[in-house]
């Protein structure tokens, strides 16, 4: 395939995902958009991930493998961006997967509306349950900074993987490296600076919630980097006079039980919202705290 024909470069950071990388790559190989390249950045895996990558590369020549010493997802994505040739770039984590028409729908919407970012829906896959976390109702383009950030549901959803981005714009805006929550610090600046954000309904990214993943770690380093990323987002919004229109995040949850049965739950959202839910899931009342 000639480089000029690549519409989307899909960058897959891979680190010890031997249990899941096969399903991830199967979903990418099966994409209805054929003009893609799949850049797998093996971030120093110590399991059988590289062996599996080599197997799939032999099945599909669109797969490229780059090996590097373990440096984290920020470095892995930057490595992929540097060699990508597509008009747009998408990211898929090595333990996740997407619908077959996912990149075709995102790409077509970006072209139709002349947008440099196209965003789709996503599910969170737990050990048992699958939960729909984002479900756009309409295909619609947004162009002002506040509209774009609001439609991305920042700061509630700081995810880079349910979107595609104009490749040439990413070359001068790399991911932060040597830190956690690099996606939070990167995404808000990208959405602010790229022109046009189009929402695309009825196609899904499937995000696997693993207990061993980075976002579930509770080390001091993780906690410090999370707080720094949150503060950077708030400062960026304040600097550019963009209001926080989406509740920030669930900061604390209280469960009230009787004889093992959950009677109701109290959820505290930063910066100023409290929700009361009967049995922990039926909304009762929502209160805005006074500053």
N, C-alpha and C positions, 0 to 999 in steps of 0.2 A: 504493500500500500504506500502510495506517495504521501509524504508529509503534508502536502497542501490539501489532501483530502480528509485529514483527521478533523472531525468536528468536536469531539470531546476527548480529552486526556483524563483518564480515571486513575488517581493516585491512591495506592493501597499501602499504608504503613503496616508492616507485619512484624510482630514480636511474640514468639511462642504461642501461636494460635493454631497448632496442629489439629485441634478438635474441630475448628470452625472454618479454616481458610478454604477448604474444598467447597463448602456450600457458598461462600462468598464469591469465589471465582466462577462457579457454575452459573450464578445469577448474572455475572458480568459477561461471560461468554455468550449467554443466551439473549443479550440485549437486542431489541428490534432495531435499534440504531447500530448499524454495522460499522460506520466510519469512526471507530474509537481505537484508542490504544490503552492498554492496562499496564500501568507502571507499578510494579510491586517492589517496595523498598524493604528489604530484609534487614531489620535493625538489630543485627547480632543475635538472632534466635539461637537457642541452645537445644531446642527440641527438633522434631522432624519437619518444621515449617518449610525450610529451604528445599528439602526433598520433594515435598508436595508441590511447591512452586515450580520446580523443574519438570515435574510430571505434567502439569497443566501447560507449561510453556511448549512442550512437545506436542500438545493437542491444538494449540492456538498460537499462531505466530504474532498475534497482536499483543501478546503478553511479553513485557520486558522485565527483567529482574536486575535490581541494583543491590549490591551487598555493602553494608557499612557496619562499623562497630556500633555497639549499643549507645545511642545518643538521645533517644526520646522521640516522641511524635512530631515535635516542632521541626527538628532537624530532618526527619524522614520526609515530611511534606515539602520542606525547602529543597531537598535533594530531588524530589520528583518534579517540582515546578521548574527547576533549572533545565531539565532535559525534555520536558513536555513540548509537544508540537501542535496540539489541538487549538482550535479557535477558543474553546472554553476548557476549564479545568473543573473536575469534580473530585470529591474525596469519599472513599468508602473504607471504614476501618476493617481490619482483617477478620473480625469475628461477627460482622454484620452482613446483610444482603439487601437486595433491592428488587422491586417488581421488574418484569421483563421490558416494559415500555417506559421505564423510569427516565432514562437519559434522553430518549427520543422526545418525550413530552416536554421535558425541561428545555431541551435545545430548541425545539420548534417554537415554544412560547417566547424564548429570549429573542429569536430572530423576528418573529411576528411583531413583537412590541418594541423592538430595538432597545432591549434592556441588557445591561451588563451583568445582572444577577437574576437567576431564575430559581425559585424555591418550591419544593414539594412537601408532601405530608410525611409523617412518620409514626410508626408504632414503637413502643418499648416492649421487648420480649423478655419476660422474666423466666424463672425456672419452670413455671407452670402457666401463668396467665400472660396474655398479650393485651396491651393497653394502648388505645389510640391516644396519642399525646398532641398531635397537630393535624387538623383536618380543614384545609381551605375549602370554602364553598364556591368560590368563583375564580375564574382566570381574569386577573386584573393587574394593570401596571401602576406603579407608584414612583414618583420622581422627587419629591421634596425629602430632605433628611429626616424630618419627623415622621413622615408617612412610611418611609422605607424601614426605619428602625422599629416603628410600631408594628408593621406587618411581619417583621422578622421575630416579633415577640421578645425582643431584647428589653430588659435583661433577664427575662424568665428562661428563654431558650437560647443559650449561647452555643449553638451547634453549627459546625462548619460543613457537616456531611449531608445535609438535606438540601443542598444548593449547588449550582454551577456558577462559575465566575469567568469573566473575560480574561483570558490568559495573560495578555500583554500588560494588563493593569496590575497583575500580581508580582511581576518581576521586580518592581521597586518597593514592594511592601511585604517582606518576608515574615514568617512566623518568628516570634521570640523563641530562643533556644535555651536549654539548660534550666528549664523551670517547668512546673506543672501549671495547668489551666492556661496554657498558651493560646488555646482557641478562643477563650473569653477576651483576652487582650487584643487579639488580632481581628476578630470578626466585626466588632463595632466600627473600627476604623475603615475596614473594607467596604462595609455597607454605606458608610457616610461618603466615601470618596468615589465609588463606582456609580455610573449613571444608569438609573432605572432599575427597579426591582419588581419582577412579575411573579404573582402567586399562581401555582399550578395544582388544581385539585385532581383527585381520583388516580393518583399513583403514589406508591409508598416506599420509604426507606424503613428497614427493620433494624432497630438498634438493640443489641443484646446487652442486657444488664448482667454483668458477671461480678461475682463477689470478689474476684481477684484483680479486677481492673483498676486502673489508676484512679478513677473517680470515686471508688469505694474505699480507698486507703485513708487512714486517719493519722498518719505520722505528723509530727510537728512541721516538717517541711511542706507537706501537702496543705495543712491548715494555713500556714503563713502565706504560701503562694496564692491560695484561694482568696484570702483577705486582700492581698495586694491587687489581684485581678479585679475584684469587686470595686475596690477603691479607684482603680484606674478607669473603670467604666463610668462610675459616678462623676469623676472629675471631667471626663471627656464630655459627658452629657451636659454638665454645668457650663463648661467652657464654650460649647457651641449652642447654648440656650435651647436645649432639647428637653422637653418635659419627660418624666418617667410615666408613661401611660399604662404600662403593664406591671402588675404586682411583681416585686423584685424576686423574692424566693421564699420558700418555706424555711423559716429559721428555727422553728421549734414546734413540736406536736405533743399534746397531752391526751392520753386515753383514760377514760373513766369506765371501770368495769365493775360488775356485780356478779359474783359466783362464776367468774370466767367469761361472762357475756359483756361485750362492749356496749355500753349504754349510749355514750356520745363522745365526740372528740373535739378538741380545741386546737386550731391551727393558727400559729402566729407567723405573719408574713412581714418581711422587711420591705419598706421601712415603717408602714403604719396601718396594717390591716389585721383583724382577727376574725376567724370564721368558726362558727359553732355548727357541728354536724351530728344529727341523730344517728346512733349506731356507727358513727365514724364516717358515713358516706352520704347521708341524706341532709342537704343544706337546711339549716334552721334560721340562722341570722348572721349577718356580716356587719362588722363595726369598723369604722375608720377611727383610729386613735388620734388624739390631738397632739400636736408637736409641743 
